[in-house]
Amino acid sequence: MSYIKSAALEETGFVILDRYEQAKDPKEWLDLEYVEWKSSGDTRFAPLTSAKGEIEVNGFWNHTPPRTDKDGVWIASQVEKAPTLARRAQEPGANVGRCRVIELKPTEYAEALYNLHQDDNNRLNPDGNGWIVRGFFNLSDDADSCLILREERYDPDTEVRIPLPAGAQIIVDTQRFWHAVWHPGPENRYCLITSWESGPQLDAYIEKWHGTSEHTSAPLDPALAADAEHEVQRRLAERAAALAERGSSGAREAARGAWGASDA
């Protein structure tokens, strides 16, 4: 299938924008209404958009009629509490699908690796339309945390670790990358996640914020890395054995290799 894609993301699949001056903005994310939704860790979500303007975070394809991750309906009560966040999500001028703040409790590196997942943003996206990618705007100051990206889920040599201080702005093709966040804590992490349709508007926004794929991965202790890989494989084997006891339905779930996570 042929989609419109951003040239800036074509080679590496991600771009890092100039850092936003987060400290100048009010902490609007603390006033939002959150819903329980487990994804890539111990998480809750505060949606700013949804399929029908209600406070829920299900994929648009799980509604009637089902549709792709575009044309999100802004939730008036949430936007009223977080106008700055809504403005930032709309700044590129690109079509906005799902837009929400994620709250992530502290998580270990091994847990982050176990939670690596690919998104399904382009399900039902018609051929010839813009490819849907995700923006991650870190709101809390989590300098010791990082966004983990892997081209191959179980190949650490493909891993990129992007630090997440307050104001970090990253755009990722999350359908291409296996991704999750390693957040040592101690406080909860908050991040604005927005689905955008690729096209001239998003390209201009990336250029405005000097998007680049140049980066230095956050350091990682080799012993910690080795222990985490071992733990992930142990947990996967344990889970596969448990699912096998459930029969064919369990086997299908094991083949997916993830818990159905959809955000980072």
Secondary structure as the mmCIF struct_conf table of DSSP 4:
data_model
#
loop_
_struct_conf.conf_type_id
_struct_conf.id
_struct_conf.beg_label_comp_id
_struct_conf.beg_label_asym_id
_struct_conf.beg_label_seq_id
_struct_conf.end_label_comp_id
_struct_conf.end_label_asym_id
_struct_conf.end_label_seq_id
STRN STRN1 ILE A 4 ILE A 4
HELX_RH_AL_P HELX_RH_AL_P1 ALA A 7 GLU A 10
TURN_TY1_P TURN_TY1_P1 GLU A 11 THR A 12
BEND BEND1 GLY A 13 GLY A 13
STRN STRN2 PHE A 14 ILE A 16
HELX_LH_PP_P HELX_LH_PP_P1 LEU A 17 TYR A 20
HELX_RH_3T_P HELX_RH_3T_P1 GLN A 22 LYS A 24
BEND BEND2 ASP A 25 ASP A 25
HELX_RH_3T_P HELX_RH_3T_P2 GLU A 28 ASP A 31
BEND BEND3 LEU A 32 LEU A 32
STRN STRN3 VAL A 35 GLU A 36
BEND BEND4 SER A 40 ASP A 42
STRN STRN4 THR A 43 PRO A 47
BEND BEND5 LEU A 48 LEU A 48
STRN STRN5 THR A 49 SER A 50
BEND BEND6 ALA A 51 ILE A 55
HELX_RH_3T_P HELX_RH_3T_P3 PHE A 60 ASN A 62
BEND BEND7 HIS A 63 PRO A 65
BEND BEND8 ASP A 69 ASP A 69
BEND BEND9 ASP A 71 ASP A 71
HELX_LH_PP_P HELX_LH_PP_P2 GLY A 72 GLY A 72
STRN STRN6 VAL A 73 TRP A 74
HELX_RH_AL_P HELX_RH_AL_P2 ALA A 76 LYS A 81
HELX_RH_AL_P HELX_RH_AL_P3 PRO A 83 GLN A 90
TURN_TY1_P TURN_TY1_P2 GLU A 91 PRO A 92
BEND BEND10 ALA A 94 ALA A 94
HELX_LH_PP_P HELX_LH_PP_P3 ASN A 95 ASN A 95
STRN STRN7 VAL A 96 LEU A 104
HELX_RH_AL_P HELX_RH_AL_P4 TYR A 109 TYR A 114
TURN_TY1_P TURN_TY1_P3 ASN A 115 ASN A 115
STRN STRN8 HIS A 117 HIS A 117
TURN_TY1_P TURN_TY1_P4 ASN A 121 LEU A 124
HELX_LH_PP_P HELX_LH_PP_P4 ASN A 125 PRO A 126
TURN_TY1_P TURN_TY1_P5 ASP A 127 GLY A 128
BEND BEND11 ASN A 129 ASN A 129
STRN STRN9 GLY A 130 GLY A 130
HELX_LH_PP_P HELX_LH_PP_P5 TRP A 131 TRP A 131
STRN STRN10 ILE A 132 ASN A 138
BEND BEND12 SER A 140 SER A 140
STRN STRN11 ASP A 142 ARG A 150
BEND BEND13 GLU A 151 GLU A 152
TURN_TY1_P TURN_TY1_P6 ARG A 153 TYR A 154
HELX_RH_3T_P HELX_RH_3T_P4 PRO A 156 THR A 158
STRN STRN12 GLU A 159 LEU A 164
TURN_TY1_P TURN_TY1_P7 ALA A 166 GLY A 167
STRN STRN13 GLN A 169 VAL A 172
TURN_TY1_P TURN_TY1_P8 THR A 174 ARG A 176
BEND BEND14 PHE A 177 PHE A 177
STRN STRN14 TRP A 178 TRP A 182
BEND BEND15 PRO A 186 GLU A 187
HELX_LH_PP_P HELX_LH_PP_P6 ASN A 188 ASN A 188
STRN STRN15 ARG A 189 GLU A 197
BEND BEND16 GLY A 199 GLY A 199
HELX_RH_AL_P HELX_RH_AL_P5 PRO A 200 LYS A 208
TURN_TY1_P TURN_TY1_P9 TRP A 209 HIS A 210
STRN STRN16 THR A 212 THR A 212
HELX_LH_PP_P HELX_LH_PP_P7 SER A 217 PRO A 219
HELX_RH_AL_P HELX_RH_AL_P6 PRO A 222 ALA A 244
TURN_TY1_P TURN_TY1_P10 GLU A 245 ARG A 246
HELX_RH_AL_P HELX_RH_AL_P7 SER A 248 ARG A 256
BEND BEND17 ALA A 258 ALA A 258
#
